[in-house]
């Protein structure tokens, strides 16, 4: 299965600022997914990122707050904009490698907004 | 819309014993995939086991096995010979065959007692 490198692993940010999270995959994948995991909670899908088109956002998530780039088939970024303490979460990227393999996840970015 | 329910927020099991984690799901679809993911304190999401809905035979992976009851929409995970390294958060997940999004349950935190 794919290997994903996600950066940064953690960060502490001031409210009102933005943070860009990067995911690099060791092979080409069609779709990449971005999830948020709030403290003690399950994973919630933020958006699906396809190469060459705009990301598709889930209900409750908007592009202005979580802009996503997908410049090629191995890389994607998620930006958390104008952060508030409520954005403190773990953010994970994920790729699918065919229906039989479930999904592979990055190691996550633990974001704390102060 | 599909939903995944894990009714046990926490469970404990003695080392070397067997434990079963429960999961139910709701869907109107006939073709889908079910997964159990493990998230240890490192927060890395690890695929434990997967089941294709069209397969009647329950999936097994070493000490991990599932009891898949399609009519009852139940998908429980059995861990045999529990080990200290099994301590983690376990998420049940559903994926439709029509799209690539995974829906997660709220998770069950498993404690292993030495």
Interface residues (C-beta under 8 A of the other chain):
Chain A: X31 X33 X37 X41 X42 X43 X44 X45 X48 X90 X92 X94 X96 X99 X100 X101 X102 X103 X104 X105 X107 X108 X110
Chain B: X33 X35 X37 X42 X43 X44 X45 X47 X50 X52 X91 X93 X95 X97 X100 X101 X102 X103 X104 X105 X106 X107
